[in-house]
Amino acid sequence: MSDVQTIVCFGDSLTNGARDELHRTYPFELTRLLHADGRTDWWCLNHGVNGETTSHMAERAYAVLAPNRGARFVLFLGGTNDTKVPLPPGVYRENVEAIVTLALTLSIEPVLGLLPPVYGPGLPCYSQVEGNRRIALYNEMLTDLVAEHKLRSCDFRGYSADLYSDGIHLNHDGYVRMAHDWYQAITGSL
């Protein structure tokens, strides 16, 4: 019997699976994909919290990552809530870089998710125009960090409105698609 291998899924409501009509999450679906591929010793740990900004995530990063020091990956997806604040792009970058630096220090490979668009007015506190403008800026910061630290990324920028339940959160098909995209991003090194 082999040791259990873990993947930390770290983010906001898109990691937590908010609004999935079957109450499933991409971490659950990604675990299913890994098991179907014969990797039954791999498990994804869901550390998504609804409503969090990257500032919140940077503050709790040590509490999430240190106990999971043996994890192979941390899949990071965060920033949609930052558009409501709105968080300046430089602060967004500092928050994500703090998480990346901590993961690398703990020998956990970070994989950064490029943010999907928002389709509104799904929820009243999000603006489709301003939100997507900020998401584009945040994605530039993520792309820079990927290049600077020679990281992997997973691109969710092309997600269409039919994958959403409310314009912000995905539906079940959207979370399944997200799991498949993460799977493609990580399976080259398992």
C-alpha positions as CSV (number, residue, x, y, z in Angstrom):
1,M,0.0,0.0,0.0
2,S,1.4,3.4,-1.0
3,D,1.4,6.6,0.9
4,V,-1.5,9.0,0.4
5,Q,-0.5,12.0,-1.9
6,T,-2.3,15.2,-1.4
7,I,-3.1,18.3,-3.4
8,V,-4.2,21.4,-1.5
9,C,-6.9,23.3,-3.3
10,F,-6.7,26.9,-1.9
11,G,-9.1,29.7,-2.8
12,D,-12.5,31.3,-2.4
13,S,-16.0,30.2,-3.3
14,L,-14.9,28.8,-6.7
15,T,-12.8,26.3,-4.8
16,N,-15.4,25.7,-2.2
17,G,-18.0,24.8,-4.9
18,A,-20.6,27.6,-4.2
19,R,-23.8,27.3,-6.2
20,D,-23.1,23.8,-7.6
21,E,-26.5,22.4,-7.9
22,L,-25.2,18.9,-6.9
23,H,-23.2,20.3,-4.0
24,R,-20.0,19.1,-5.5
25,T,-16.7,20.9,-5.9
26,Y,-13.8,20.9,-8.3
27,P,-11.5,19.3,-5.6
28,F,-14.0,16.4,-5.3
29,E,-14.2,16.1,-9.1
30,L,-10.4,16.3,-9.5
31,T,-10.0,13.5,-6.9
32,R,-12.5,11.4,-9.0
33,L,-10.4,12.1,-12.2
34,L,-7.2,11.1,-10.5
35,H,-8.8,7.9,-9.1
36,A,-10.3,7.0,-12.5
37,D,-6.8,7.3,-13.9
38,G,-5.5,4.8,-11.4
39,R,-4.1,7.3,-9.0
40,T,-6.2,6.1,-6.1
41,D,-3.6,7.3,-3.5
42,W,-4.1,10.9,-4.6
43,W,-6.6,13.1,-2.7
44,C,-7.5,16.8,-3.1
45,L,-8.1,18.8,0.1
46,N,-10.6,21.6,-0.2
47,H,-9.4,24.8,1.5
48,G,-11.9,27.2,-0.3
49,V,-13.7,29.8,1.8
50,N,-16.7,31.7,0.4
51,G,-16.3,35.4,0.2
52,E,-12.5,35.6,0.8
53,T,-10.2,38.0,-0.9
54,T,-6.5,37.3,-1.5
55,S,-5.7,39.4,1.5
56,H,-7.7,36.9,3.7
57,M,-6.0,34.0,1.9
58,A,-2.5,35.4,2.4
59,E,-3.3,35.7,6.1
60,R,-4.4,32.1,6.5
61,A,-1.9,30.6,4.1
62,Y,0.5,29.4,6.8
63,A,-2.4,27.7,8.7
64,V,-3.4,25.9,5.5
65,L,0.0,25.0,4.0
66,A,2.2,24.3,7.0
67,P,0.1,21.3,8.2
68,N,0.1,20.0,4.6
69,R,3.9,20.4,4.1
70,G,4.0,17.0,2.3
71,A,1.5,18.0,-0.3
72,R,2.6,17.7,-4.0
73,F,0.7,20.8,-5.2
74,V,-1.2,23.8,-4.0
75,L,-3.7,24.8,-6.6
76,F,-4.4,28.5,-6.1
77,L,-7.5,30.3,-7.5
78,G,-8.5,33.6,-6.0
79,G,-9.3,37.2,-6.9
80,T,-12.9,37.4,-7.9
81,N,-13.9,38.8,-4.5
82,D,-11.0,41.3,-4.8
83,T,-12.9,43.0,-7.7
84,K,-15.6,44.1,-5.2
85,V,-13.2,45.9,-2.9
86,P,-11.6,46.8,-5.4
87,L,-8.1,45.6,-4.4
88,P,-5.3,47.4,-6.3
89,P,-3.4,45.1,-8.7
90,G,-0.1,45.7,-6.8
91,V,-1.7,44.5,-3.5
92,Y,-3.2,41.5,-5.3
93,R,0.2,40.6,-6.6
94,E,1.8,40.9,-3.2
95,N,-0.9,38.7,-1.6
96,V,-0.4,36.0,-4.3
97,E,3.4,36.2,-4.2
98,A,3.3,35.7,-0.4
99,I,1.3,32.5,-0.9
100,V,3.7,31.4,-3.7
101,T,6.8,32.1,-1.6
102,L,5.4,30.2,1.4
103,A,4.5,27.2,-0.8
104,L,7.9,27.1,-2.3
105,T,9.5,27.4,1.1
106,L,7.5,24.4,2.3
107,S,8.5,22.5,-0.9
108,I,4.9,22.5,-2.2
109,E,4.6,23.3,-5.9
110,P,2.2,26.2,-6.5
111,V,0.0,26.1,-9.6
112,L,-1.8,29.4,-10.3
113,G,-5.3,29.5,-11.8
114,L,-5.9,32.4,-14.2
115,L,-9.2,33.9,-13.2
116,P,-12.4,33.2,-15.2
117,P,-14.6,36.1,-16.3
118,V,-17.7,37.2,-14.5
119,Y,-21.0,37.5,-16.2
120,G,-23.4,39.8,-14.5
121,P,-25.4,41.1,-12.8
122,G,-25.5,37.6,-11.3
123,L,-24.9,39.1,-7.8
124,P,-25.6,42.7,-7.0
125,C,-22.2,43.4,-5.5
126,Y,-20.3,42.5,-8.6
127,S,-19.9,44.6,-11.7
128,Q,-19.4,42.8,-15.0
129,V,-17.6,45.6,-16.7
130,E,-15.4,46.8,-13.8
131,G,-15.0,43.2,-12.5
132,N,-13.7,41.9,-15.8
133,R,-11.4,44.9,-16.2
134,R,-9.9,44.1,-12.8
135,I,-9.8,40.4,-13.5
136,A,-7.7,41.2,-16.6
137,L,-5.3,43.2,-14.5
138,Y,-5.1,40.4,-11.9
139,N,-4.5,37.9,-14.6
140,E,-1.5,40.0,-15.8
141,M,-0.1,39.8,-12.3
142,L,-0.6,36.0,-12.2
143,T,1.1,35.6,-15.6
144,D,4.0,37.7,-14.4
145,L,4.4,35.6,-11.3
146,V,4.2,32.4,-13.3
147,A,7.0,33.6,-15.5
148,E,9.1,35.0,-12.7
149,H,8.9,31.9,-10.5
150,K,8.8,29.4,-13.4
151,L,5.4,28.0,-12.2
152,R,2.6,26.1,-13.9
153,S,-0.7,27.8,-14.5
154,C,-4.2,26.8,-15.4
155,D,-6.2,29.0,-17.7
156,F,-9.9,29.6,-16.9
157,R,-10.1,32.9,-18.9
158,G,-12.2,31.4,-21.7
159,Y,-15.1,30.1,-19.6
160,S,-18.4,30.9,-21.3
161,A,-21.6,32.0,-19.5
162,D,-23.3,28.5,-19.8
163,L,-20.8,27.2,-17.2
164,Y,-22.1,29.6,-14.6
165,S,-25.0,29.4,-12.1
166,D,-25.3,33.1,-11.3
167,G,-22.7,34.9,-13.4
168,I,-20.0,34.6,-10.7
169,H,-20.1,31.0,-9.5
170,L,-20.0,28.0,-11.7
171,N,-22.7,25.4,-12.1
172,H,-21.9,21.7,-11.8
173,D,-20.8,21.4,-15.4
174,G,-18.5,24.4,-14.8
175,Y,-16.9,22.8,-11.8
176,V,-16.4,19.5,-13.7
177,R,-14.7,21.5,-16.5
178,M,-12.5,23.2,-13.9
179,A,-11.4,19.9,-12.5
180,H,-10.5,18.7,-16.0
181,D,-8.5,21.8,-16.6
182,W,-6.6,21.5,-13.3
183,Y,-6.1,17.8,-14.1
184,Q,-4.4,18.7,-17.4
185,A,-2.2,21.3,-15.7
186,I,-0.8,18.9,-13.1
187,T,-0.7,15.4,-14.7
188,G,2.5,16.0,-16.6
189,S,4.4,15.5,-13.3
190,L,2.5,12.9,-11.4
